[in-house]
Amino acid sequence: MIQKEGTDLYRTLLDSETSREILRFYRPRKTECGVIIQNSTLGGALSLISELNWYIRRYVAELFLEISPELYCTRDFATDVYQRSNKLKETWSFSKLISIKDGQIMDEIWMEPHSSKEDYPHILESSDYVLEVWCAEYEKEE
């Protein structure tokens, strides 16, 4: 979860009795740009997101699920996979790069189909982190 500017998401989640209760079986990890909460299943992650939805709407700029090392997806894509509307494949045509610098999202660009992060050196050079994020097809149309 990437926190909104001016928010300490980790502290916010720990300060709330409600979120502490929701997270009692997890170990949230603070990062420069937000919080990572490890989960073992896609269904479990989506359930946890649903329980934390109030906090996500107020304090989170972007939320991603890591589906394999250094490959992320949106909540909508994960929901489609979970409901079997989409299948995980080797490549995906609806991906974007999220550029993070100094703990904040700096840029989002849609990738050309079948390209990789390395095809966008200008983004890689100007960022602390660059996440490749798979999206549901309808998210690109929005």
Contacts in CASP RR format, 6 or more apart in sequence:
PFRMAT RR
TARGET T0000
AUTHOR 0000-0000-0000
METHOD contacts of the structure
MODEL  1
MIQKEGTDLYRTLLDSETSREILRFYRPRKTECGVIIQNSTLGGALSLIS
ELNWYIRRYVAELFLEISPELYCTRDFATDVYQRSNKLKETWSFSKLISI
KDGQIMDEIWMEPHSSKEDYPHILESSDYVLEVWCAEYEKEE
1 9 0 8 1.000
1 34 0 8 1.000
1 35 0 8 1.000
1 36 0 8 1.000
1 37 0 8 1.000
1 56 0 8 1.000
1 60 0 8 1.000
1 62 0 8 1.000
1 63 0 8 1.000
2 33 0 8 1.000
2 34 0 8 1.000
2 60 0 8 1.000
2 61 0 8 1.000
2 62 0 8 1.000
2 63 0 8 1.000
2 64 0 8 1.000
2 100 0 8 1.000
2 103 0 8 1.000
2 105 0 8 1.000
3 9 0 8 1.000
3 33 0 8 1.000
3 34 0 8 1.000
3 35 0 8 1.000
3 59 0 8 1.000
3 60 0 8 1.000
3 61 0 8 1.000
4 59 0 8 1.000
4 60 0 8 1.000
4 61 0 8 1.000
5 61 0 8 1.000
5 104 0 8 1.000
7 59 0 8 1.000
9 34 0 8 1.000
9 35 0 8 1.000
9 55 0 8 1.000
9 59 0 8 1.000
9 60 0 8 1.000
10 28 0 8 1.000
10 30 0 8 1.000
10 34 0 8 1.000
10 35 0 8 1.000
12 19 0 8 1.000
12 55 0 8 1.000
12 59 0 8 1.000
13 19 0 8 1.000
13 20 0 8 1.000
13 23 0 8 1.000
13 28 0 8 1.000
13 35 0 8 1.000
13 52 0 8 1.000
13 55 0 8 1.000
14 20 0 8 1.000
14 28 0 8 1.000
16 55 0 8 1.000
19 52 0 8 1.000
19 55 0 8 1.000
22 48 0 8 1.000
22 51 0 8 1.000
22 52 0 8 1.000
23 37 0 8 1.000
26 37 0 8 1.000
26 38 0 8 1.000
26 39 0 8 1.000
26 48 0 8 1.000
27 37 0 8 1.000
27 38 0 8 1.000
28 35 0 8 1.000
28 36 0 8 1.000
28 37 0 8 1.000
29 35 0 8 1.000
29 36 0 8 1.000
29 37 0 8 1.000
29 38 0 8 1.000
32 102 0 8 1.000
32 103 0 8 1.000
32 128 0 8 1.000
33 100 0 8 1.000
33 103 0 8 1.000
33 104 0 8 1.000
33 105 0 8 1.000
33 129 0 8 1.000
34 103 0 8 1.000
37 48 0 8 1.000
39 45 0 8 1.000
39 48 0 8 1.000
42 65 0 8 1.000
42 67 0 8 1.000
42 78 0 8 1.000
42 81 0 8 1.000
42 82 0 8 1.000
43 82 0 8 1.000
45 65 0 8 1.000
45 78 0 8 1.000
46 75 0 8 1.000
46 78 0 8 1.000
46 79 0 8 1.000
46 82 0 8 1.000
49 56 0 8 1.000
49 63 0 8 1.000
49 75 0 8 1.000
56 63 0 8 1.000
61 104 0 8 1.000
61 105 0 8 1.000
62 98 0 8 1.000
62 105 0 8 1.000
63 74 0 8 1.000
63 75 0 8 1.000
64 72 0 8 1.000
64 73 0 8 1.000
64 74 0 8 1.000
64 98 0 8 1.000
64 131 0 8 1.000
64 133 0 8 1.000
65 72 0 8 1.000
65 73 0 8 1.000
65 74 0 8 1.000
65 75 0 8 1.000
65 78 0 8 1.000
66 72 0 8 1.000
67 73 0 8 1.000
67 78 0 8 1.000
67 81 0 8 1.000
67 88 0 8 1.000
67 134 0 8 1.000
70 131 0 8 1.000
70 132 0 8 1.000
71 132 0 8 1.000
71 134 0 8 1.000
72 98 0 8 1.000
72 131 0 8 1.000
72 132 0 8 1.000
72 133 0 8 1.000
72 134 0 8 1.000
73 81 0 8 1.000
73 133 0 8 1.000
73 134 0 8 1.000
73 135 0 8 1.000
74 133 0 8 1.000
74 134 0 8 1.000
74 135 0 8 1.000
74 136 0 8 1.000
74 139 0 8 1.000
76 135 0 8 1.000
76 136 0 8 1.000
76 138 0 8 1.000
76 139 0 8 1.000
77 86 0 8 1.000
77 134 0 8 1.000
77 135 0 8 1.000
77 136 0 8 1.000
77 139 0 8 1.000
79 136 0 8 1.000
80 86 0 8 1.000
80 136 0 8 1.000
81 87 0 8 1.000
81 88 0 8 1.000
86 136 0 8 1.000
91 113 0 8 1.000
91 114 0 8 1.000
92 134 0 8 1.000
93 113 0 8 1.000
93 114 0 8 1.000
93 137 0 8 1.000
94 110 0 8 1.000
94 134 0 8 1.000
94 135 0 8 1.000
94 136 0 8 1.000
94 137 0 8 1.000
94 139 0 8 1.000
94 140 0 8 1.000
95 110 0 8 1.000
95 111 0 8 1.000
95 132 0 8 1.000
95 133 0 8 1.000
95 134 0 8 1.000
95 135 0 8 1.000
96 108 0 8 1.000
96 109 0 8 1.000
96 110 0 8 1.000
96 111 0 8 1.000
96 132 0 8 1.000
96 133 0 8 1.000
96 135 0 8 1.000
97 107 0 8 1.000
97 108 0 8 1.000
97 109 0 8 1.000
97 111 0 8 1.000
97 117 0 8 1.000
97 120 0 8 1.000
97 123 0 8 1.000
97 130 0 8 1.000
97 131 0 8 1.000
97 132 0 8 1.000
97 133 0 8 1.000
98 105 0 8 1.000
98 107 0 8 1.000
98 108 0 8 1.000
98 130 0 8 1.000
98 131 0 8 1.000
98 133 0 8 1.000
99 105 0 8 1.000
99 106 0 8 1.000
99 107 0 8 1.000
99 108 0 8 1.000
99 109 0 8 1.000
99 123 0 8 1.000
99 126 0 8 1.000
99 127 0 8 1.000
99 129 0 8 1.000
99 130 0 8 1.000
100 106 0 8 1.000
100 127 0 8 1.000
100 128 0 8 1.000
100 129 0 8 1.000
100 130 0 8 1.000
100 131 0 8 1.000
101 126 0 8 1.000
101 127 0 8 1.000
101 128 0 8 1.000
102 128 0 8 1.000
103 128 0 8 1.000
106 126 0 8 1.000
106 127 0 8 1.000
107 123 0 8 1.000
107 127 0 8 1.000
109 120 0 8 1.000
109 123 0 8 1.000
110 140 0 8 1.000
111 119 0 8 1.000
111 120 0 8 1.000
111 132 0 8 1.000
112 119 0 8 1.000
116 132 0 8 1.000
117 123 0 8 1.000
117 124 0 8 1.000
117 130 0 8 1.000
117 132 0 8 1.000
118 124 0 8 1.000
120 130 0 8 1.000
123 130 0 8 1.000
124 130 0 8 1.000
END
